[in-house]
Amino acid sequence: IGEKHTAEPDDAELVSLSKRLVENAVLKAVQQYLEETQNKTRQTDGSPMKTEEAASSSKNESGNDN
């Protein structure tokens, strides 16, 4: 019962998988936010927001947290 199975991932693998999951979740959230803000900008302003500028500022902000 107390034996460790060889199929179980080790701690390093779990950490790397966790980091990847978090990064994917953050990227999805940023993309969704950008889409929503672009839609709102188009509705109110009529001019779409530049995706590159928003993406670069979001990446810089998230990079500072590490």
FIMAR-556467 format. One record per atom (N, C-alpha, C, CB): x, y, z; residue in three letters. Coordinates in steps of 0.001 Angstrom, whole numbers, padded with zeros to 6 digits, always signed. Glycine has a CB too. Example, Ala and Ser with C-alpha at 12.3 -4.5 7.8 and 13.67 -1.06 7.14 Angstrom:
<rs>
+013190-005690+007800ALA+012300-004500+007800ALA+013200-003300+007800ALA+011308-004473+009046ALA+012850-002250+007080SER+013670-001060+007140SER+012900+000030+007870SER+014084-000598+005725SER
</rs>
This chain:
<rs>
+000843-001197+000000ILE+000000+000000+000000ILE+000880+001249+000000ILE-000954+000004+001227ILE+001949+001259+000785GLY+002803+002424+000904GLY+003841+002548-000193GLY+003480+002401+002209GLY+003882+001596-001125GLU+004891+001645-002178GLU+004561+002727-003199GLU+005008+000286-002870GLU+005616+003343-003721LYS+005425+004367-004746LYS+005402+003690-006118LYS+006553+005454-004675LYS+004391+004006-006894HIS+004288+003432-008229HIS+005223+004169-009180HIS+002832+003493-008742HIS+005815+003445-010100THR+006749+004065-011043THR+006035+004983-012029THR+007517+002991-011803THR+004742+004827-012207ALA+003998+005648-013159ALA+003700+007038-012605ALA+002701+004957-013539ALA+003869+007222-011296GLU+003585+008528-010705GLU+004663+009542-011103GLU+003492+008416-009166GLU+004249+010759-011450PRO+005249+011784-011808PRO+006007+012258-010574PRO+004572+012987-012501PRO+007251+012669-010788ASP+008027+013174-009663ASP+007698+014651-009426ASP+009545+012986-009916ASP+008272+015213-008370ASP+007954+016588-007984ASP+008321+017593-009067ASP+008669+016943-006700ASP+009473+017392-009694ALA+009905+018335-010725ALA+008927+018342-011894ALA+011317+017985-011219ALA+008447+017172-012246GLU+007493+017085-013354GLU+006171+017757-012976GLU+007251+015609-013747GLU+005736+017550-011745LEU+004500+018185-011281LEU+004631+019702-011282LEU+004138+017691-009876LEU+005780+020199-010847VAL+006005+021645-010830VAL+005950+022191-012247VAL+007362+021987-010173VAL+006616+021510-013177SER+006634+021989-014556SER+005244+021935-015175SER+007613+021167-015393SER+004489+020892-014888LEU+003119+020810-015401LEU+002248+021910-014800LEU+002513+019429-015096LEU+002415+022171-013518SER+001639+023226-012859SER+001936+024587-013479SER+001942+023255-011352SER+003233+024859-013703LYS+003611+026131-014318LYS+002979+026274-015689LYS+005131+026248-014425LYS+003007+025186-016468ARG+002434+025239-017805ARG+000927+025498-017750ARG+002720+023937-018555ARG+000244+024843-016820LEU-001199+025063-016673LEU-001509+026511-016312LEU-001773+024127-015606LEU-000731+027065-015385VAL-000944+028451-014970VAL-000686+029393-016143VAL-000029+028813-013774VAL+000410+029170-016868GLU+000721+030027-018016GLU-000388+029974-019054GLU+002051+029614-018649GLU-000892+028772-019338ASN-001981+028643-020311ASN-003235+029364-019836ASN-002294+027167-020569ASN-003540+029251-018551ALA-004717+029919-018006ALA-004573+031431-018103ALA-004945+029502-016552ALA-003380+031938-017797VAL-003139+033383-017875VAL-003270+033861-019316VAL-001741+033738-017318VAL-002676+033122-020242LEU-002764+033513-021655LEU-004217+033543-022133LEU-001944+032548-022529LEU-004980+032527-021749LYS-006392+032497-022148LYS-007146+033686-021558LYS-007051+031177-021702LYS-006866+033996-020303ALA-007537+035116-019655ALA-007183+036434-020327ALA-007175+035168-018177ALA-005913+036606-020677VAL-005483+037834-021350VAL-006140+037942-022715VAL-003949+037873-021492VAL-006175+036834-023455GLN-006810+036854-024777GLN-008292+037198-024667GLN-006635+035498-025478GLN-008956+036605-023688GLN-010380+036883-023498GLN-010591+038347-023122GLN-010973+035961-022412GLN-009741+038865-022256TYR-009833+040268-021864TYR-009643+041184-023066TYR-008796+040591-020787TYR-008637+040875-023879LEU-008378+041690-025063LEU-009575+041672-026010LEU-007122+041196-025789LEU-010152+040480-026218GLU-011319+040382-027096GLU-012468+041218-026553GLU-011757+038917-027253GLU-012704+041147-025251GLU-013812+041899-024659GLU-013574+043401-024755GLU-014011+041495-023195GLU-012344+043823-024481THR-012069+045257-024540THR-012123+045764-025981THR-010697+045564-023921THR-011698+044935-026928GLN-011792+045341-028329GLN-013246+045477-028747GLN-011072+044334-029235GLN-014075+044544-028311ASN-015497+044615-028650ASN-016134+045861-028053ASN-016231+043362-028159ASN-015806+046181-026811LYS-016357+047373-026170LYS-015863+048631-026866LYS-015984+047408-024683LYS-014580+048644-027236THR-014011+049822-027897THR-014675+050043-029241THR-012490+049671-028075THR-014917+048970-029970ARG-015556+049105-031281ARG-016979+049632-031133ARG-015563+047753-032022ARG-017677+049165-030100GLN-019063+049579-029918GLN-019151+051050-029521GLN-019743+048708-028861GLN-018275+051501-028642THR-018372+052866-028130THR-017605+053865-028980THR-017868+052921-026713THR-016412+053471-029416ASP-015516+054396-030080ASP-015563+054276-031596ASP-014117+054176-029600ASP-015743+053066-032076GLY-015737+052831-033503GLY-014359+052501-034035GLY-016277+054019-034214GLY-013315+052675-033209SER-011959+052335-033647SER-011422+051196-032789SER-011019+053573-033568SER-010995+050119-033408PRO-010504+048965-032632PRO-009172+049268-031965PRO-010359+047734-033534PRO-008960+048664-030796MET-007714+048833-030068MET-006639+047977-030718MET-007885+048464-028576MET-005407+048442-030693LYS-004321+047673-031299LYS-003981+046486-030407LYS-003069+048561-031527LYS-004068+045289-030973THR-003827+044072-030202THR-002381+043973-029753THR-004198+042847-031018THR-001446+044363-030612GLU-000035+044220-030276GLU+000338+045053-029055GLU+000830+044619-031461GLU-000145+046282-028985GLU+000181+047139-027849GLU-000397+046566-026563GLU-000343+048564-028079GLU-001624+046116-026609ALA-002262+045574-025418ALA-001568+044286-024982ALA-003755+045318-025676ALA-001218+043437-025934ALA-000571+042174-025594ALA+000805+042413-024992ALA-000456+041282-026830ALA+001549+043350-025537SER+002892+043593-025014SER+002823+044181-023603SER+003673+044538-025949SER+001869+045064-023346SER+001762+045630-022006SER+001301+044568-021016SER+000794+046825-021997SER+000437+043653-021433SER-000018+042591-020551SER+001124+041646-020229SER-001180+041826-021182SER+001950+041327-021241LYS+003080+040434-021003LYS+004063+041071-020033LYS+003784+040084-022323LYS+004300+042362-020167ASN+005238+043033-019284ASN+004735+043038-017853ASN+005486+044453-019755ASN+003441+043253-017669GLU+002873+043265-016329GLU+002960+041891-015687GLU+001426+043734-016369GLU+002609+040833-016436SER+002631+039505-015865SER+004055+039039-015617SER+001910+038532-016769SER+005015+039512-016406GLY+006402+039130-016236GLY+007012+039683-014958GLY+007200+039585-017413GLY+006492+040809-014472ASN+007049+041420-013277ASN+006680+040665-012004ASN+006586+042845-013173ASN+005663+039836-012064ASP+005210+039119-010887ASP+006129+037955-010522ASP+003811+038614-011107ASP+006912+037486-011458ASN+007744+036306-011214ASN+008897+036574-010308ASN+008255+035767-012487ASN
</rs>
